[in-house]
Amino acid sequence: DGMIFWLKALLFAIVAAAVSLAWTVGRLRSGREAPPFLAAAFRVYLRWYLAWQMLLYGWVKLLGMQFESPDTLRLLDPLGDLFPMELLWGFMGSSPVYAAFAGSAEVLGGFLLLFRRTTLLGALVIAAVMSNVVVLDFCFDVPVKLIALHLFAFSLLLIAPDVPRLANFFLRNRATEPEPLPRTPTSRARLFVKALALVVVLGTPLPISQIYVWSYMIPGVEPDPLEGVFLREPPPSADRDVFRIR
């Protein structure tokens, strides 16, 4: 989340805008339309990549590893001494149920993106989830703002083609027509590729999250029975001190 990464993202955006402008001008001069396959392929890639990311982040939250419960030392720190990110992590870690709820919303949105009929619903769920994540990242200075912004933007790109229909339904009180799903030829190769993609997207986030969990565990290490926090209390007499273990 350093300045170099923001500058790199800006450079990529400028290059992408220049290439897009050159492509559009070239197509307009030649009078040829862009192949519809390109837009369809880009949309498929976008929703499957976003689904994989949401499933990965969601499983980490459901396993309780993204936000650790505050230990005794953290609870003894003065509130004013905490960095904003530490305050956010302590808040989320104090309620595993809420963290699991946030993770389940990400898993739900990612799963809905795997199917064409539920893509819009999944993108709307992810847009709601990621808008909250982006605001939290900026307000509490969490150093993953760039990736959160990208995932939020990807969800908006998936929603964009259906904005007129959503506006008719929610704002103009007009009837909306169903969006016709493009028919794709059924073949063994296509079915194999789709099945393989389903296995990868559904099967890899959970093991990767589990590896992330195992990386925090040190097998074979027994905790010290005297491990804890020692607080000195005012001595009841002048000749001895009393210590209390928390």
PAVEX-998775 format. One record per atom (N, C-alpha, C): atom name; x, y, z; residue in three letters. Coordinates in steps of 0.1 Angstrom, whole numbers. Last residue first. Layout:
- a, east, north, up, r
- CA, X, Y, Z, Ala
...
END
This chain:
- a, east, north, up, r
- N, -27, -127, 356, Arg
- CA, -39, -126, 348, Arg
- C, -36, -134, 335, Arg
- N, -16, -129, 389, Ile
- CA, -15, -134, 375, Ile
- C, -28, -132, 368, Ile
- N, -3, -105, 411, Arg
- CA, -14, -112, 406, Arg
- C, -12, -116, 392, Arg
- N, 18, -100, 439, Phe
- CA, 17, -101, 424, Phe
- C, 5, -109, 421, Phe
- N, 28, -80, 465, Val
- CA, 19, -90, 460, Val
- C, 17, -89, 445, Val
- N, 56, -75, 486, Asp
- CA, 48, -72, 474, Asp
- C, 39, -83, 471, Asp
- N, 64, -65, 520, Arg
- CA, 63, -75, 509, Arg
- C, 54, -70, 498, Arg
- N, 67, -45, 539, Asp
- CA, 78, -54, 538, Asp
- C, 76, -65, 527, Asp
- N, 45, -28, 541, Ala
- CA, 58, -22, 536, Ala
- C, 68, -33, 534, Ala
- N, 15, -43, 529, Ser
- CA, 24, -39, 540, Ser
- C, 37, -34, 533, Ser
- N, 1, -45, 505, Pro
- CA, -7, -43, 518, Pro
- C, 2, -40, 530, Pro
- N, 11, -27, 476, Pro
- CA, 14, -37, 487, Pro
- C, 6, -34, 500, Pro
- N, -8, -24, 448, Pro
- CA, -3, -17, 460, Pro
- C, -1, -27, 471, Pro
- N, 2, -49, 424, Glu
- CA, -8, -42, 431, Glu
- C, -2, -34, 443, Glu
- N, 15, -56, 393, Arg
- CA, 19, -52, 406, Arg
- C, 8, -44, 412, Arg
- N, 7, -82, 372, Leu
- CA, 4, -68, 375, Leu
- C, 8, -66, 390, Leu
- N, 17, -102, 346, Phe
- CA, 19, -100, 360, Phe
- C, 17, -85, 363, Phe
- N, 3, -124, 324, Val
- CA, 6, -110, 326, Val
- C, 6, -108, 341, Val
- N, 18, -155, 313, Gly
- CA, 7, -147, 316, Gly
- C, 12, -132, 318, Gly
- N, 30, -187, 320, Glu
- CA, 29, -177, 310, Glu
- C, 16, -168, 313, Glu
- N, 35, -208, 336, Leu
- CA, 35, -195, 343, Leu
- C, 34, -183, 333, Leu
- N, 34, -230, 320, Pro
- CA, 23, -228, 329, Pro
- C, 23, -215, 336, Pro
- N, 40, -224, 285, Asp
- CA, 46, -223, 299, Asp
- C, 34, -222, 309, Asp
- N, 26, -247, 261, Pro
- CA, 27, -234, 267, Pro
- C, 33, -234, 282, Pro
- N, 46, -267, 240, Glu
- CA, 37, -267, 251, Glu
- C, 38, -253, 258, Glu
- N, 48, -275, 208, Val
- CA, 53, -265, 217, Val
- C, 42, -264, 228, Val
- N, 39, -291, 187, Gly
- CA, 49, -297, 197, Gly
- C, 54, -287, 207, Gly
- N, 35, -268, 160, Pro
- CA, 33, -281, 167, Pro
- C, 44, -284, 177, Pro
- N, 24, -237, 158, Ile
- CA, 37, -243, 160, Ile
- C, 35, -256, 168, Ile
- N, 4, -220, 135, Met
- CA, 5, -230, 146, Met
- C, 19, -236, 146, Met
- N, 2, -204, 114, Tyr
- CA, 2, -197, 126, Tyr
- C, 4, -207, 138, Tyr
- N, 0, -221, 93, Ser
- CA, 12, -214, 93, Ser
- C, 13, -206, 107, Ser
- N, -26, -231, 94, Trp
- CA, -15, -239, 99, Trp
- C, -2, -231, 101, Trp
- N, -40, -210, 81, Val
- CA, -42, -213, 95, Val
- C, -31, -221, 101, Val
- N, -30, -213, 55, Tyr
- CA, -28, -200, 62, Tyr
- C, -30, -202, 77, Tyr
- N, -40, -238, 50, Ile
- CA, -25, -236, 51, Ile
- C, -22, -223, 58, Ile
- N, -67, -230, 49, Gln
- CA, -62, -239, 59, Gln
- C, -47, -239, 61, Gln
- N, -67, -214, 26, Ser
- CA, -70, -208, 39, Ser
- C, -66, -217, 50, Ser
- N, -61, -234, 8, Ile
- CA, -52, -223, 9, Ile
- C, -54, -216, 23, Ile
- N, -84, -251, 10, Pro
- CA, -70, -256, 14, Pro
- C, -60, -245, 16, Pro
- N, -104, -232, 2, Leu
- CA, -104, -237, 15, Leu
- C, -90, -243, 19, Leu
- N, -97, -224, -25, Pro
- CA, -97, -214, -15, Pro
- C, -96, -221, -1, Pro
- N, -98, -248, -42, Thr
- CA, -85, -243, -38, Thr
- C, -86, -233, -26, Thr
- N, -124, -256, -50, Gly
- CA, -116, -265, -42, Gly
- C, -103, -259, -36, Gly
- N, -137, -237, -65, Leu
- CA, -144, -241, -52, Leu
- C, -134, -249, -44, Leu
- N, -119, -232, -85, Val
- CA, -124, -221, -78, Val
- C, -131, -225, -65, Val
- N, -113, -259, -94, Val
- CA, -102, -250, -90, Val
- C, -108, -239, -81, Val
- N, -138, -269, -101, Val
- CA, -129, -276, -91, Val
- C, -119, -267, -85, Val
- N, -146, -251, -120, Leu
- CA, -154, -252, -108, Leu
- C, -145, -259, -97, Leu
- N, -127, -256, -140, Ala
- CA, -128, -243, -134, Ala
- C, -135, -243, -120, Ala
- N, -134, -282, -147, Leu
- CA, -121, -280, -141, Leu
- C, -121, -266, -134, Leu
- N, -160, -278, -157, Ala
- CA, -158, -286, -145, Ala
- C, -145, -284, -139, Ala
- N, -153, -262, -179, Lys
- CA, -161, -256, -169, Lys
- C, -160, -264, -156, Lys
- N, -137, -280, -194, Val
- CA, -131, -267, -189, Val
- C, -139, -261, -178, Val
- N, -157, -299, -199, Phe
- CA, -145, -303, -192, Phe
- C, -138, -290, -186, Phe
- N, -175, -285, -214, Leu
- CA, -180, -291, -202, Leu
- C, -168, -294, -193, Leu
- N, -159, -279, -237, Arg
- CA, -164, -268, -228, Arg
- C, -169, -274, -215, Arg
- N, -154, -305, -246, Ala
- CA, -143, -297, -242, Ala
- C, -148, -285, -233, Ala
- N, -179, -314, -253, Arg
- CA, -172, -321, -242, Arg
- C, -161, -312, -237, Arg
- N, -203, -287, -257, Ser
- CA, -193, -297, -262, Ser
- C, -186, -303, -250, Ser
- N, -228, -266, -266, Thr
- CA, -224, -276, -256, Thr
- C, -215, -286, -263, Thr
- N, -226, -231, -274, Pro
- CA, -227, -245, -278, Pro
- C, -221, -255, -268, Pro
- N, -246, -208, -256, Thr
- CA, -233, -213, -259, Thr
- C, -234, -228, -264, Thr
- N, -267, -181, -258, Arg
- CA, -266, -196, -259, Arg
- C, -252, -199, -263, Arg
- N, -270, -155, -234, Pro
- CA, -264, -160, -247, Pro
- C, -263, -175, -247, Pro
- N, -300, -148, -219, Leu
- CA, -287, -154, -217, Leu
- C, -282, -159, -230, Leu
- N, -317, -117, -218, Pro
- CA, -315, -130, -225, Pro
- C, -301, -135, -223, Pro
- N, -331, -103, -190, Glu
- CA, -319, -103, -199, Glu
- C, -317, -116, -205, Glu
- N, -365, -94, -190, Pro
- CA, -354, -103, -186, Pro
- C, -343, -102, -196, Pro
- N, -375, -60, -186, Glu
- CA, -375, -72, -194, Glu
- C, -363, -81, -189, Glu
- N, -394, -43, -162, Thr
- CA, -381, -46, -168, Thr
- C, -382, -59, -175, Thr
- N, -416, -15, -157, Ala
- CA, -414, -30, -159, Ala
- C, -400, -32, -166, Ala
- N, -409, 11, -134, Arg
- CA, -412, 6, -148, Arg
- C, -410, -9, -148, Arg
- N, -400, 29, -115, Asn
- CA, -413, 21, -113, Asn
- C, -418, 16, -126, Asn
- N, -376, 41, -114, Arg
- CA, -386, 46, -123, Arg
- C, -400, 39, -122, Arg
- N, -361, 28, -94, Leu
- CA, -362, 42, -94, Leu
- C, -374, 47, -103, Leu
- N, -360, -1, -96, Phe
- CA, -359, 6, -83, Phe
- C, -363, 21, -83, Phe
- N, -365, -7, -124, Phe
- CA, -372, -14, -113, Phe
- C, -372, -6, -100, Phe
- N, -349, 10, -138, Asn
- CA, -363, 9, -141, Asn
- C, -370, 3, -130, Asn
- N, -324, 5, -127, Ala
- CA, -329, 18, -125, Ala
- C, -344, 18, -128, Ala
- N, -320, -22, -136, Leu
- CA, -321, -19, -121, Leu
- C, -327, -5, -119, Leu
- N, -318, -17, -163, Arg
- CA, -329, -25, -158, Arg
- C, -331, -23, -143, Arg
- N, -294, -1, -164, Pro
- CA, -307, 4, -169, Pro
- C, -319, -4, -164, Pro
- N, -275, -19, -152, Val
- CA, -279, -7, -146, Val
- C, -292, -2, -151, Val
- N, -264, -42, -164, Asp
- CA, -278, -43, -159, Asp
- C, -283, -30, -152, Asp
- N, -237, -37, -170, Pro
- CA, -247, -39, -181, Pro
- C, -261, -39, -176, Pro
- N, -226, -33, -142, Ala
- CA, -228, -22, -152, Ala
- C, -238, -25, -163, Ala
- N, -219, -54, -127, Ile
- CA, -233, -48, -125, Ile
- C, -236, -39, -137, Ile
- N, -193, -58, -133, Leu
- CA, -203, -69, -136, Leu
- C, -217, -64, -135, Leu
- N, -182, -35, -124, Leu
- CA, -182, -38, -138, Leu
- C, -191, -49, -142, Leu
- N, -186, -38, -97, Leu
- CA, -194, -27, -104, Leu
- C, -193, -30, -119, Leu
- N, -168, -58, -91, Ser
- CA, -182, -61, -89, Ser
- C, -190, -50, -96, Ser
- N, -144, -44, -97, Phe
- CA, -148, -56, -105, Phe
- C, -163, -59, -104, Phe
- N, -143, -25, -77, Ala
- CA, -145, -21, -91, Ala
- C, -150, -32, -100, Ala
- N, -138, -42, -55, Phe
- CA, -151, -35, -55, Phe
- C, -154, -30, -70, Phe
- N, -113, -51, -62, Leu
- CA, -124, -61, -61, Leu
- C, -138, -54, -61, Leu
- N, -99, -26, -62, His
- CA, -100, -34, -74, His
- C, -112, -44, -73, His
- N, -101, -19, -35, Leu
- CA, -107, -11, -45, Leu
- C, -109, -18, -58, Leu
- N, -87, -40, -23, Ala
- CA, -101, -39, -20, Ala
- C, -108, -30, -30, Ala
- N, -62, -35, -34, Ile
- CA, -69, -48, -38, Ile
- C, -83, -47, -34, Ile
- N, -57, -10, -21, Leu
- CA, -56, -12, -36, Leu
- C, -64, -24, -40, Leu
- N, -57, -13, 7, Lys
- CA, -67, -5, 0, Lys
- C, -68, -8, -15, Lys
- N, -44, -26, 26, Val
- CA, -48, -34, 15, Val
- C, -59, -26, 7, Val
- N, -35, -15, 52, Pro
- CA, -27, -14, 40, Pro
- C, -31, -24, 29, Pro
- N, -59, 5, 68, Val
- CA, -55, -9, 66, Val
- C, -48, -10, 53, Val
- N, -69, 29, 80, Asp
- CA, -56, 28, 75, Asp
- C, -51, 13, 74, Asp
- N, -95, 32, 87, Phe
- CA, -87, 26, 97, Phe
- C, -72, 23, 92, Phe
- N, -106, 43, 64, Cys
- CA, -108, 50, 77, Cys
- C, -99, 45, 88, Cys
- N, -99, 25, 44, Phe
- CA, -94, 38, 43, Phe
- C, -96, 45, 57, Phe
- N, -111, 1, 53, Asp
- CA, -96, 1, 50, Asp
- C, -91, 15, 50, Asp
- N, -138, 8, 55, Leu
- CA, -130, 4, 67, Leu
- C, -115, 5, 64, Leu
- N, -143, 12, 28, Val
- CA, -145, 23, 37, Val
- C, -137, 20, 50, Val
- N, -139, -14, 18, Val
- CA, -131, -2, 13, Val
- C, -132, 9, 23, Val
- N, -159, -28, 31, Val
- CA, -145, -31, 33, Val
- C, -136, -20, 29, Val
- N, -182, -17, 21, Asn
- CA, -180, -16, 35, Asn
- C, -165, -18, 38, Asn
- N, -179, -25, -6, Ser
- CA, -180, -11, -3, Ser
- C, -177, -8, 12, Ser
- N, -180, -53, -3, Met
- CA, -167, -46, -6, Met
- C, -167, -31, -4, Met
- N, -207, -58, 1, Val
- CA, -197, -62, 11, Val
- C, -184, -54, 9, Val
- N, -219, -47, -21, Ala
- CA, -223, -42, -8, Ala
- C, -212, -46, 2, Ala
- N, -207, -62, -41, Ala
- CA, -206, -47, -41, Ala
- C, -209, -41, -27, Ala
- N, -215, -87, -35, Ile
- CA, -201, -84, -33, Ile
- C, -199, -69, -33, Ile
- N, -243, -85, -41, Val
- CA, -238, -89, -28, Val
- C, -224, -85, -25, Val
- N, -241, -79, -68, Leu
- CA, -247, -69, -59, Leu
- C, -243, -72, -45, Leu
- N, -229, -102, -78, Ala
- CA, -222, -90, -79, Ala
- C, -228, -79, -70, Ala
- N, -250, -121, -73, Gly
- CA, -237, -122, -66, Gly
- C, -229, -109, -67, Gly
- N, -270, -111, -90, Leu
- CA, -272, -111, -76, Leu
- C, -259, -112, -68, Leu
- N, -256, -114, -115, Leu
- CA, -260, -101, -110, Leu
- C, -263, -101, -95, Leu
- N, -253, -142, -116, Thr
- CA, -241, -133, -116, Thr
- C, -245, -120, -111, Thr
- N, -271, -162, -118, Thr
- CA, -270, -156, -105, Thr
- C, -259, -146, -104, Thr
- N, -269, -172, -144, Arg
- CA, -282, -168, -139, Arg
- C, -281, -160, -126, Arg
- N, -242, -181, -145, Arg
- CA, -246, -169, -152, Arg
- C, -259, -164, -147, Arg
- N, -223, -189, -116, Phe
- CA, -234, -193, -125, Phe
- C, -239, -180, -132, Phe
- N, -205, -179, -98, Leu
- CA, -201, -191, -106, Leu
- C, -211, -195, -117, Leu
- N, -215, -160, -82, Leu
- CA, -208, -156, -94, Leu
- C, -204, -167, -103, Leu
- N, -223, -173, -59, Leu
- CA, -233, -169, -69, Leu
- C, -227, -164, -82, Leu
- N, -199, -176, -45, Phe
- CA, -206, -188, -50, Phe
- C, -216, -184, -61, Phe
- N, -193, -149, -38, Gly
- CA, -184, -156, -47, Gly
- C, -191, -168, -53, Gly
- N, -215, -144, -20, Gly
- CA, -213, -136, -32, Gly
- C, -204, -143, -42, Gly
- N, -209, -163, 0, Leu
- CA, -222, -163, -7, Leu
- C, -221, -156, -21, Leu
- N, -184, -155, 9, Val
- CA, -186, -168, 3, Val
- C, -198, -169, -5, Val
- N, -192, -130, 20, Glu
- CA, -182, -130, 9, Glu
- C, -183, -144, 2, Glu
- N, -209, -138, 40, Ala
- CA, -214, -129, 29, Ala
- C, -205, -129, 17, Ala
- N, -192, -152, 56, Ser
- CA, -203, -159, 49, Ser
- C, -209, -151, 38, Ser
- N, -176, -131, 67, Gly
- CA, -170, -142, 58, Gly
- C, -181, -149, 50, Gly
- N, -195, -118, 83, Ala
- CA, -189, -111, 71, Ala
- C, -182, -121, 62, Ala
- N, -200, -139, 101, Phe
- CA, -211, -134, 93, Phe
- C, -205, -126, 80, Phe
- N, -175, -142, 113, Ala
- CA, -180, -153, 105, Ala
- C, -191, -148, 96, Ala
- N, -174, -117, 126, Ala
- CA, -164, -120, 116, Ala
- C, -169, -132, 107, Ala
- N, -196, -122, 144, Tyr
- CA, -197, -111, 134, Tyr
- C, -186, -113, 122, Tyr
- N, -185, -143, 159, Val
- CA, -197, -145, 152, Val
- C, -199, -134, 141, Val
- N, -162, -132, 171, Pro
- CA, -160, -142, 161, Pro
- C, -173, -144, 153, Pro
- N, -155, -104, 183, Ser
- CA, -168, -110, 180, Ser
- C, -166, -120, 168, Ser
- N, -130, -95, 186, Ser
- CA, -137, -96, 198, Ser
- C, -151, -103, 196, Ser
- N, -120, -90, 160, Gly
- CA, -116, -102, 167, Gly
- C, -124, -105, 180, Gly
- N, -130, -65, 155, Met
- CA, -135, -77, 147, Met
- C, -132, -90, 154, Met
- N, -116, -50, 174, Phe
- CA, -130, -49, 173, Phe
- C, -136, -62, 166, Phe
- N, -89, -55, 167, Gly
- CA, -94, -59, 180, Gly
- C, -109, -59, 181, Gly
- N, -89, -44, 141, Trp
- CA, -86, -59, 143, Trp
- C, -91, -63, 157, Trp
- N, -93, -17, 148, Leu
- CA, -103, -24, 139, Leu
- C, -101, -39, 141, Leu
- N, -70, -12, 163, Leu
- CA, -83, -10, 169, Leu
- C, -94, -17, 161, Leu
- N, -50, -16, 144, Glu
- CA, -51, -25, 156, Glu
- C, -64, -24, 163, Glu
- N, -56, 5, 126, Met
- CA, -57, -9, 122, Met
- C, -58, -19, 134, Met
- N, -49, 27, 143, Pro
- CA, -63, 25, 138, Pro
- C, -65, 11, 133, Pro
- N, -29, 17, 171, Phe
- CA, -30, 22, 157, Phe
- C, -44, 20, 153, Phe
- N, -33, 25, 205, Leu
- CA, -35, 16, 194, Leu
- C, -35, 23, 181, Leu
- N, -32, 43, 226, Asp
- CA, -19, 38, 221, Asp
- C, -21, 29, 209, Asp
- N, -58, 48, 235, Gly
- CA, -51, 58, 227, Gly
- C, -38, 54, 221, Gly
- N, -63, 26, 251, Leu
- CA, -70, 27, 238, Leu
- C, -63, 37, 229, Leu
- N, -36, 9, 266, Pro
- CA, -45, 20, 265, Pro
- C, -51, 22, 251, Pro
- N, -35, -27, 269, Asp
- CA, -30, -15, 262, Asp
- C, -40, -3, 263, Asp
- N, -48, -49, 278, Leu
- CA, -42, -40, 288, Leu
- C, -36, -27, 282, Leu
- N, -55, -63, 256, Leu
- CA, -66, -57, 264, Leu
- C, -60, -48, 274, Leu
- N, -30, -73, 248, Arg
- CA, -37, -63, 240, Arg
- C, -48, -56, 248, Arg
- N, -25, -91, 269, Leu
- CA, -16, -80, 267, Leu
- C, -23, -69, 259, Leu
- N, -45, -110, 265, Thr
- CA, -45, -102, 277, Thr
- C, -36, -90, 275, Thr
- N, -56, -108, 230, Asp
- CA, -51, -114, 242, Asp
- C, -50, -105, 254, Asp
- N, -84, -106, 208, Pro
- CA, -74, -99, 216, Pro
- C, -69, -107, 228, Pro
- N, -86, -130, 183, Ser
- CA, -92, -125, 195, Ser
- C, -81, -118, 203, Ser
- N, -78, -121, 149, Glu
- CA, -75, -129, 161, Glu
- C, -82, -122, 173, Glu
- N, -90, -123, 119, Phe
- CA, -91, -114, 130, Phe
- C, -89, -122, 143, Phe
- N, -84, -144, 102, Gln
- CA, -81, -131, 98, Gln
- C, -81, -121, 109, Gln
- N, -93, -168, 113, Met
- CA, -79, -165, 113, Met
- C, -75, -151, 108, Met
- N, -118, -181, 113, Gly
- CA, -114, -174, 124, Gly
- C, -100, -170, 125, Gly
- N, -129, -194, 92, Leu
- CA, -120, -202, 100, Leu
- C, -115, -194, 112, Leu
- N, -142, -173, 80, Leu
- CA, -150, -183, 86, Leu
- C, -142, -192, 95, Leu
- N, -120, -158, 70, Lys
- CA, -129, -152, 81, Lys
- C, -137, -163, 88, Lys
- N, -111, -176, 51, Val
- CA, -102, -172, 61, Val
- C, -110, -166, 73, Val
- N, -134, -177, 34, Trp
- CA, -130, -189, 42, Trp
- C, -121, -185, 53, Trp
- N, -134, -151, 23, Gly
- CA, -145, -156, 31, Gly
- C, -141, -167, 40, Gly
- N, -111, -150, 7, Tyr
- CA, -112, -141, 19, Tyr
- C, -123, -146, 28, Tyr
- N, -118, -171, -11, Leu
- CA, -106, -172, -3, Leu
- C, -107, -163, 9, Leu
- N, -142, -162, -22, Leu
- CA, -142, -175, -15, Leu
- C, -130, -176, -6, Leu
- N, -132, -139, -35, Met
- CA, -142, -138, -24, Met
- C, -143, -151, -16, Met
- N, -115, -149, -54, Gln
- CA, -110, -140, -43, Gln
- C, -119, -139, -32, Gln
- N, -132, -164, -70, Trp
- CA, -121, -171, -63, Trp
- C, -116, -162, -51, Trp
- N, -149, -144, -80, Ala
- CA, -155, -155, -71, Ala
- C, -144, -161, -63, Ala
- N, -131, -129, -95, Leu
- CA, -137, -123, -83, Leu
- C, -143, -133, -74, Leu
- N, -126, -149, -115, Tyr
- CA, -115, -144, -107, Tyr
- C, -121, -138, -94, Tyr
- N, -152, -151, -126, Trp
- CA, -146, -163, -119, Trp
- C, -134, -159, -111, Trp
- N, -157, -125, -135, Arg
- CA, -166, -131, -125, Arg
- C, -159, -143, -118, Arg
- N, -136, -122, -154, Leu
- CA, -138, -113, -143, Leu
- C, -146, -119, -132, Leu
- N, -140, -142, -173, Tyr
- CA, -128, -142, -166, Tyr
- C, -130, -133, -153, Tyr
- N, -166, -134, -183, Val
- CA, -164, -147, -177, Val
- C, -152, -147, -168, Val
- N, -159, -109, -194, Arg
- CA, -169, -110, -183, Arg
- C, -168, -123, -175, Arg
- N, -141, -116, -214, Phe
- CA, -137, -108, -203, Phe
- C, -146, -109, -191, Phe
- N, -158, -131, -231, Ala
- CA, -147, -138, -224, Ala
- C, -142, -129, -212, Ala
- N, -176, -110, -239, Ala
- CA, -181, -122, -231, Ala
- C, -170, -129, -224, Ala
- N, -159, -93, -252, Ala
- CA, -166, -88, -240, Ala
- C, -171, -100, -232, Ala
- N, -150, -111, -273, Leu
- CA, -141, -105, -264, Leu
- C, -147, -100, -251, Leu
- N, -172, -118, -288, Phe
- CA, -166, -128, -280, Phe
- C, -156, -122, -269, Phe
- N, -180, -97, -304, Pro
- CA, -187, -99, -291, Pro
- C, -181, -109, -282, Pro
- N, -154, -77, -318, Pro
- CA, -160, -91, -317, Pro
- C, -167, -93, -303, Pro
- N, -164, -44, -325, Ala
- CA, -155, -53, -318, Ala
- C, -162, -67, -317, Ala
- N, -172, -35, -359, Glu
- CA, -175, -36, -344, Glu
- C, -166, -46, -338, Glu
- N, -158, -13, -383, Arg
- CA, -160, -27, -378, Arg
- C, -163, -26, -363, Arg
- N, -150, 11, -394, Gly
- CA, -164, 7, -395, Gly
- C, -167, -7, -390, Gly
- N, -125, 21, -392, Ser
- CA, -127, 10, -401, Ser
- C, -141, 6, -403, Ser
- N, -129, 41, -373, Arg
- CA, -124, 44, -386, Arg
- C, -126, 33, -396, Arg
- N, -137, 26, -351, Leu
- CA, -146, 35, -357, Leu
- C, -142, 39, -371, Leu
- N, -114, 10, -345, Arg
- CA, -126, 4, -349, Arg
- C, -136, 13, -356, Arg
- N, -96, 31, -338, Gly
- CA, -93, 22, -350, Gly
- C, -106, 15, -355, Gly
- N, -108, 41, -316, Val
- CA, -107, 50, -328, Val
- C, -104, 41, -340, Val
- N, -106, 19, -299, Thr
- CA, -119, 24, -302, Thr
- C, -118, 33, -315, Thr
- N, -78, 15, -296, Trp
- CA, -86, 5, -302, Trp
- C, -100, 10, -307, Trp
- N, -71, 40, -284, Ala
- CA, -66, 36, -298, Ala
- C, -74, 25, -304, Ala
- N, -85, 37, -260, Leu
- CA, -88, 48, -269, Leu
- C, -83, 45, -283, Leu
- N, -72, 15, -249, Ser
- CA, -86, 14, -252, Ser
- C, -91, 25, -262, Ser
- N, -46, 25, -246, Val
- CA, -48, 13, -255, Val
- C, -63, 13, -259, Val
- N, -51, 45, -228, Ala
- CA, -46, 48, -241, Ala
- C, -48, 37, -251, Ala
- N, -61, 31, -206, Ala
- CA, -70, 41, -212, Ala
- C, -64, 44, -226, Ala
- N, -38, 15, -200, Ala
- CA, -51, 9, -204, Ala
- C, -60, 18, -211, Ala
- N, -21, 35, -192, Val
- CA, -17, 27, -204, Val
- C, -30, 20, -209, Val
- N, -34, 45, -170, Ile
- CA, -31, 54, -181, Ile
- C, -28, 46, -194, Ile
- N, -34, 23, -153, Ala
- CA, -47, 29, -157, Ala
- C, -45, 38, -170, Ala
- N, -7, 19, -149, Phe
- CA, -15, 8, -156, Phe
- C, -28, 14, -161, Phe
- N, -2, 42, -134, Leu
- CA, 5, 40, -147, Leu
- C, -3, 29, -155, Leu
- N, -17, 38, -111, Leu
- CA, -20, 49, -120, Leu
- C, -14, 47, -134, Leu
- N, -3, 15, -101, Ala
- CA, -17, 14, -105, Ala
- C, -22, 25, -114, Ala
- N, 21, 28, -96, Lys
- CA, 21, 17, -106, Lys
- C, 7, 15, -111, Lys
- N, 14, 46, -76, Leu
- CA, 19, 51, -89, Leu
- C, 18, 40, -100, Leu
- N, 7, 27, -56, Trp
- CA, -3, 36, -62, Trp
- C, 1, 42, -75, Trp
- N, 32, 16, -52, Phe
- CA, 21, 7, -58, Phe
- C, 9, 16, -63, Phe
- N, 47, 37, -42, Ile
- CA, 51, 30, -55, Ile
- C, 40, 22, -61, Ile
- N, 34, 43, -17, Met
- CA, 33, 52, -29, Met
- C, 36, 45, -42, Met
- N, 21, 11, -4, Gly
- CA, 30, 23, -4, Gly
- C, 28, 31, -17, Gly
- N, 8, -12, 0, Asp
- CA, 0, 0, 0, Asp
- C, 9, 13, 0, Asp
END
